[in-house]
């Protein structure tokens, strides 16, 4: 149920006069909720495609060797940089999962400049999914990694939930395209 305020996120009510803090909180809640849903769906898809023991461990799976391909897509007038993990050779139709980093400046691999060491949580999830035959897309959301702040660099306080929703929508559109049309090199200009 949405609040009667100007809430951009149905998961969190409007917090009155503390707009900036409320907006950041709503953004974090929505990003976390989206991440949890995506990981849950990815886990279900991986379970449906077979367990790791049935497929085998390592860099190959029942669909062969996998690669991490740098790609980019457009969202809200910005270029979003990403990694598309997929079989090296065409494997026909396979399931795919969108991995979205949580709150803060966490990049596509699950690393944050706020944490001293690289933890690569999202990269590890992508590797595990590929072992079970599931392709994945993970991206540097606004304010992280190669994507950076873009047009918001001069006034980051104007960032609301909208740009993050646009990124997720564009990333899902990328995954929904036929395999031949979604594999363009990083810096590509496709929407």
C-alpha positions, 0 to 999 in steps of 0.5 A: 500500500502506498502512502499519501505522500510523495513516496517513490517506493511502495515499500516505505512510507513518506517521512514528512519534512526530512525529505533527503534522508527519507529519499535516501532511505527509500532508495536503499530499501528499494534497492535491497528489496530488488536485490533480494527478489533478483537473487531469489528468482535467480536461485529458483532458476538455477535450482530448476536447471539442475544442481551444481553436482549434476552439472559439475563445478568450475568454469564450464557447465552443461552449456560449455565455457563461460565468459564475462563480457563487458557491455553497456546500455543506456538508462535515463540519458546515461551510459551504464557499464556492466558485465554480461556472463554467458556461454562462450558458444551459443547455447540456445535459450538459457535462463538469465538473472539480473544481479543488482548491487545493494545500497551505497557505492557498491559496484557490479562485482559487489565491491565498495570503496567503503570496504578495504578489501575486494569481496566480489560477492556479485561476481561469485554469485554470477560464477555460481549461477553459470555453473548451473547454466544461468547467464547473468548481467550485473552492472555498476549502478549510478554512483558506483564503478565505471558508471559513476555519477554522470550528469548528477556529479554536480548535484548528487542530492537530486538523485531519487529512486527514478534513475535506479528504476530506469537502470533496472528496467534497461538491464532487464530489457537487455537480458530480454533481447535475443542473444545475438542483439544483446552482445555488443561491446562496452561503449555500445550505443544501443538503448 
